[in-house]
C-alpha cells in the first residue's frame, strides 16, 4: 500500500508519548537500511515484505509503502507493545480494545470510523474495508 498510516497514543483525547525505545526494540531486527538524518528506517520481514518507517518524535511513527502479512503482524506487535492506535487517514482508526475509543480525540472518535483490530489480519481487513 502506498499511503501513510500513523502509530499514535492518546490519553484523554490528547497526543501522548510513545515508548520509542520499545519501538526500536521491535523494529530493530527488521531494519535493513536507515537514514539517521531523517529518522527513516526501511524494515523488511523474512518474507521480503518492506515498509518505510519514519520515527516522528515522541508522539508518532509513520509507516509508508507497506503491505503483506508480515508487516501487518509487525504493526500489530508495535500497537500492542506501545499501547497505541493506528490512524488511517480517510479510513478507520484502529484500537486494540473497545474501551480505547474513549482515549481518542473527539474528531477521530466521532467523525471517522473506529475499528477494534488486534492482529495483523484484522488490521489488513479494516484497511481494505475502508
C-alpha positions in Angstrom: 0.0 0.0 0.0 1.4 3.4 -0.9 -0.3 5.6 1.6 0.8 6.6 5.1 -0.6 5.2 8.4 0.2 6.6 11.8 1.0 4.8 15.1 -0.1 7.2 17.9 -1.0 7.1 21.6 -3.7 9.3 23.1 -4.7 9.9 26.7 -7.9 11.9 27.5 -8.1 12.9 23.8 -4.6 14.4 23.7 -1.5 13.0 22.0 0.7 11.0 24.4 4.3 10.0 24.3 5.2 6.7 22.7 7.9 4.4 24.2 10.4 4.9 21.3 12.9 2.6 23.0 10.4 -0.2 22.8 9.6 0.8 19.2 13.3 0.5 18.2 13.5 -2.9 20.0 10.5 -4.2 18.0 11.6 -2.8 14.6 15.4 -3.2 15.1 15.7 -6.8 14.0 13.8 -5.9 10.8 15.8 -2.8 9.8 17.7 -3.2 6.5 18.5 0.4 5.9 18.4 3.7 7.9 18.9 7.4 7.4 19.5 9.0 10.8 19.2 12.5 9.3 15.5 11.9 8.6 14.8 9.3 11.2 13.9 6.9 8.4 14.1 3.1 8.7 13.5 0.6 6.0 12.1 -2.6 7.6 11.8 -6.0 5.9 10.2 -9.2 7.0 11.6 -12.7 6.5 9.2 -12.9 3.5 10.8 -9.9 1.9 7.9 -7.5 2.6 9.0 -4.0 3.2 7.8 -0.7 4.8 9.3 2.7 5.1 9.1 3.8 8.7 9.6 7.4 10.0 10.2 7.9 13.7 8.4 11.3 14.0 9.5 12.2 17.5 7.9 11.2 20.8 4.3 11.1 19.7 4.2 9.4 16.3 5.5 6.7 13.9 4.6 6.8 10.2 4.5 3.6 8.1 4.7 4.2 4.3 4.6 1.9 1.3 3.8 -1.1 3.3 2.0 -4.4 2.8 2.0 -8.1 3.4 1.0 -10.3 6.3 4.4 -9.9 8.0 4.3 -6.1 8.0 0.7 -6.2 9.3 1.8 -8.6 12.1 4.7 -6.2 12.9 2.2 -3.3 13.1 0.0 -5.4 15.5 3.0 -6.1 17.7 4.0 -2.4 17.7 0.5 -1.3 18.6 0.2 -3.8 21.5 3.6 -3.1 23.0 3.2 0.7 22.7 -0.4 0.6 23.8 -1.0 2.6 20.7 -3.7 3.1 18.0 -3.3 3.1 14.2 -4.7 6.1 12.4 -5.5 5.6 8.7 -6.3 8.9 7.0 -9.7 8.7 5.4 -10.2 5.3 6.9 -10.7 3.7 10.3 -8.7 4.4 13.4 -7.8 1.1 14.9 -7.8 0.4 18.6 -6.9 -2.8 20.4 -9.9 -2.7 22.8 -13.3 -1.2 22.5 -12.8 0.9 25.7 -9.8 2.6 24.0 -12.2 4.6 21.9 -12.7 6.9 24.8 -8.9 7.8 24.7 -9.2 9.2 21.2 -9.7 12.9 20.3 -13.3 13.7 19.6 -12.6 14.2 15.9 -11.2 10.7 15.5 -13.8 9.1 17.7 -16.9 11.0 16.3 -16.1 11.8 12.7 -14.3 8.7 11.4 -14.9 5.0 11.8 -13.2 3.3 14.7 -12.4 -0.4 14.5 -11.1 -2.9 17.0 -8.1 -4.7 15.5 -5.7 -6.8 17.5 -3.9 -8.9 14.8 -2.2 -8.2 11.5 -5.0 -9.9 9.7 -7.6 -7.7 11.5 -5.7 -4.6 10.6 -5.4 -5.6 7.0 -9.2 -6.3 6.8 -10.1 -3.0 8.4 -7.9 -1.1 6.0 -9.2 -2.9 2.9 -12.8 -2.4 4.0 -12.4 1.4 4.2 
